[in-house]
Amino acid sequence: MDLDALSGVIAYKHTGDTVTTVTAAVDRITINHPLRSMCDLELTGQITFATGRSSMEIALQVAKAPEKGQQVEKEDVLMTCAFTMVSLDPATMKPVAINPLQLDTAEEKRLFALGERNLNEKKALAKKALRKQAPNDEESDLIHAMWLKQLEYHGIQTHVPGPPLLGFPIDISIDPNLAIRKPENVKYMSSTVLHSSQIMQPQYRNRHDFIIFGGFLLKQTFELAFCCAAAFSHSRPTFLSLDPSTFENPVPVGSVLYLTATVAYTDPLLVTPSTGFSSSEDPRAKDAQVQASDPNKFTRVQIRIDSKVRNIEHGETKPTGQFNYTFSVETDIKVMPQTYSEFMIWVDARRRAERVRASSTGEEEGADIMGRDGRAHE
């Protein structure tokens, strides 16, 4: 909630009070260096990208408060994130143009270019959504390998005595005596779902009319995601990151907010596409498991939160956003989809995890965005 509030302060410092500024999206929250002791924290932020349209990107940092006159050291940075804020006309609630940034130094130009790159990446990712791009060959192989593993759990065998007809097995039989017992650390995705519903109270509204504060919504989704990861793993999860998330529709005071949490993906994988082995059994997967002393001791768990709001008087229900949290748990546990819809949730989550790996270098490049003149503090 504090990060969203600081974003609003920074946005109004740029736009003034003649417009209404709302949170449009959270462009990833990442834990850089976990806290090891109790200490004071310093929240800093600045606008890094604004072209003169209605939106602006605000980069934020949470770090251990430095001594007076000292700069924040890299290892003292706890968290970095970016918020996208949009300015609206107070009367019509339509987007309005704001002042663009004036770039005077090489550092300001670097940050602006980084914000522009983030915007282009978001546009490119939108084109690769599952609604627009079907699973690729590797993803299809993984889906098939997990489906075969499910058949083994139920004693279902596939027989192909000759060339398969149109690529499908000729015979499928069921022999319960041959069923492989599903490991205790493998959970079906449908069994991981948690729900919550609550009426939106006026004390959580923002400064504009009677709309719920975006920071409060993030808090509620995080708490449910934490509970879902804890119930799934029977351990205390460690928060790692929040993927880019967009607020689709406002949540008015007096409406009912419905949240659904699902374990969407676990890493290391349950199977590999070519062998069907468990990732912990496949010798080729050992090198890919970068863990502590025991490669199977920790599991990355991605929790998907689907949210919707319902108008009590009219019964109208609208989606308010999708939030994807990643946690680390100190246990070896896997999630297995069963239906096509669950497999699509799994594929979407896997794509997010792969993008995080691919962009890790770029995140380190853009992490050093504070400690300069003109920043806002809390």
N, C-alpha and C positions, 0 to 999 in steps of 0.2 A: 504494500500500500504506500510505503514511504517513497519508493522509486517512482510510482505513478504520480504522486503528489509533487515530487521535485520536478518531474517532466512538465507538469502544468505550470509551475512557477517559472521555469526557464522559457516556456512557450509564451507566456504572457509578458515576460520581460522583452520579448522580441516584437510581439504583435500589439501590445497595449490592451486595454480593457474594452475596446469598442467592438470586439468580436467574441464569439463563443468558441472556445477551443476544447476539443474532445480527443480522447485516446482512440486511435484507429487500429493500431496493431502493436504487438510486442515482437521485435525482431531478434529474438533469441536472448536467453539469459544463461550465462555460463559461469560455473564455479572455477576460478583459476587456482586459488590456493586456500584450502579450507582453514578455518580458524583453529588454532591449537590451544588458545588460552583466552580468558576474558579480557576485553580491551575496548577502548572507545573506537567508534567507527566514523569515518568521514565519507559523506556522500557528495560526489561532485558530478557535474554534467555541463554540456554545452551543445548548442545547435551545430551540427556538422554538415547538414545538407538542406538547402531551401532555394528553390529556383524562381520563386515569385508566383507560384501557383498556390493552392490552398494548404498543402501539406509540408511538413518539415520533419527531419530526422534528428532526434536528440540522443546523443551518446552519454551513457551514465557509467559511473564507476563507484564501487564500494571498497574501501581500503582501510587498513589500520591507521588510525589518526597519527600523523607524524609529530615529532617534537616541533615546538615553535621555531619557525625559520627554516625547517628542513623540508625536503621534497619526499613524496611517497616513493618508496622503493618497489621494484617490480614484484619481489616476493611477498610484499605486504598487501598486494591487490587481491581482495577476496572474490570479487564478482565484477563482471562487465556485462552490459546489455545496451540495447537501443530501443527507443520508443518512437513510433510514428504518430504525430499529432496532426489534427486537421482543424482548420479554422472555419467557422460557420457564421452566417449572418444571424444575429439573435432573433430577428423577426421571422425570417423565412426558413431558417435552419438549412440553407443552401450553402455550398462551399463558396468562399470568397478568397480573392487573391491577397497574399501577404508580401511584405518586402523580401526581396532576395538577399542572400548573404553577399557582403562585400569582402572579397578575398584580397588581403594585402600581403601576406607572407607565404613562403613556400610551404610551411606547415599547414596553414589554413587550406591551401590548394590541395595538399595531400589528403586531408580529411574530407574535403569536398569530393574529390575523385573516389575516395573509398565509399562515401555515401551513394554516389552515382552508380558505382559498381554493385552495391547492395540492391539498389532499385532495379537494375537490369537483371540481376540474378533472380529476384522475386518474380519478375515478369516471365523469365525463362522457365522457372519452376512451375508456374501456373499452367504453362503449355504441356508440361509433362505429367500432369495429374492423371490418376487412374481413369477418370471420366473421359480423358482425351487420349490416353496412351495405354494400350493393353500390356499385360505382363510380357517381358522380353523372354528370350530363350532360356537364360539362366534362371530367371524367376519361375518360369513354367517347369523347369526340371526340378527345382526345389519343391514346388507344390506337388508334383508327381511323386517325389521321393517321400514326402510326408504322408501322402495318401496311401502309398504302399505300406508305410509303417503302421498306419491305422488298421489296414486290413490284417496285418500280422497280429495286432493286439486282439482282433476279433476272430482269429482262426480262419480267415478267408484267404484262399489260395487262388492264384491265377495260373492257368495252364495254357501254353502256346505250343501244341504238338507240331504245328507246321507254321508256314508264314502267316502272320496275323492278318486278319481281314480289315483293310482300311486302317491299319494301325492299332486295332483294338484286340485284346486277348480273345481267343475263341471260346474258352471255358472258364467259368468262375465257380468255385465250390467252397463250401463251408465245412470245416472240420474243427469243432471246439477242442478236440484233443491236441491239436497242433497249435493252439493259440499261445502267443507269447504274452506273459504277464506284463501289463503296462507298468513301467518303473514308477516308484513312489514320487520321484522328482519331476514327473511329466504330468502337467495339468491341462485339461481341456480349456480352451479359451472361454467357453460358455460358463464355466464354473468360477471364473474370476471376476464376474461383473458385480459392481456395487452401484447403488442408486442413492440419490438424496434429493429432497425437495424442500423448499422453504419459501415463505412469503417475504417479500422485500420490504424492509422497514425504513421509515424516513430518516433515521439517524445515519444511514449508509448512502444517502444521496450526495451528489456532487453539488457544486455551487450554482448549477444551471437548472432551474425549475425542480422537477422531481424525477430525475434520472439517477440510477444507482452508479456510484463511483466505480470506475474500471478497476482500480486497485483492490477494492473489496471482492470483485468477481474473481480476480486472479488468486486472491487469498483462499476463497472457497474451493476453487478448482484444485489448487495445490494441496489443500488438506485432504480432499477426497482421494487425490492421486496417491498421496503418502499412505493413507489407510489401505488403499487397494494393493499397493506394493507390499505393505506389511502383512496383510492377510494372505497374500499369495505366497510369500516367502517364509512366513513365520519368523521374521527377523526385523531389525530396525534398518530401514533403507537410508542410504546416503544420497542426498540430492546432487545431481550432476549438471542438468541443464533443462531449459525449457525451449522447445523449438519455436520458430516464428509462428505467431498466432494473430488472428484478425478478429476484431469485434464486429460481427455482422449486423446486429440489430441492437438498439438500446434496450435497457431493462428498466421499466418504470417502477416507481414506488407503488406498492400494493399488488404487483403482479406476482406470479409464482415461478420460481426458477427451478428447473429440473436439470440435474446433472447425472450423467452415466459414465462410470469409470470402467475401463476394460484393459487387461494386460494384452497389449497388441503385439509385442515382440520381445524375445530374449536373445541375448548374445553371450556366449557362443551358441551356435545353431544346434538344433536337435539332430538334423541330418545334413549330409552333403549330397549334392544333386547326382553325382555319378555312382556313388557306392551305396547310399542309403544308410550308412553307419551313423551312429550318434557322433556328433562332432568331437566328443571326448574320446571316442573309440577310434576314429579315423587318424592314422598316423600322419597324414598330410596336414591335418588341422592343428597339430600340436604347435607348430611354429607360429601359427596365426593367433594363438591364444596368449596375449600379452597380459599376464596377470602377476600376482605376487609369487611367493614361493610355490604355491600349489596352483596349477593352471585351472583347476575346477573349483577353486574356493570362492571366487567372486563371479557374479552374473550381472550383466547390465539388463535392466528391466525397463521397457518403455510402456508408459501408461497413457492411454488415449482418453481424454475427457470430452464427451459430447454434451453440449449445453443447449437448452431451449427455454424460452420464456412464454408464459401463457397469460393472456388477458382474462381475468376472472369474469368480468361482465359479459364479454362477447365470445369467450371460449376460443379465441384465436391463438394459435401457437406458432411461434417463429423461432428459427435457429439463432443463437447468439454467438456461436463460435465453437471451434475445435481447438483443444489445447493438448499438447503432447509433451509429457514430462519424462525424463530419463533418470533412473536411480541406479545405484549399485547396491547389491545385497550380498552378504557374506555367506552364500550357500550356492550349491549347484542345482539349479531348478530351470525347467523348460516349460514353454507354453506350446500347445498344439491346436491349430484351427481344425474345424471339422466341416463347416459349410462353406459354400463359395463366397458368401459375404464375409465370413471370418478370414478366409484366405486373402481376400482383397484388403482387409484391414491389416493383415500381417505383411503383405507386399508393400503397402503404403508406408508402414512403420519401418520396414527394412530399407526402403529407399531413403528415408530420413536419416537412418543410422549411417548409411553409406555416404550420404552427402556430408555428414559431420566429419567423417574420416577424411574425405577428400578436401574439405575446407579448413582443416585444423591449422595448416600453415598460414592460410590467409587470415584466420582469426588472431593468430599471434601477431601478425603484421599490424592489424588494426586495433590491438588491445591497448596500445600506448596512446590514449587519446585525451588524457587529463594532465594536470600539473602545469597548465598554461594560463596566461592572463585571460580574463573574460569569462571564467567558469563560474558556475553557481555552486554554492555550498549549502550543506545542512548539517 
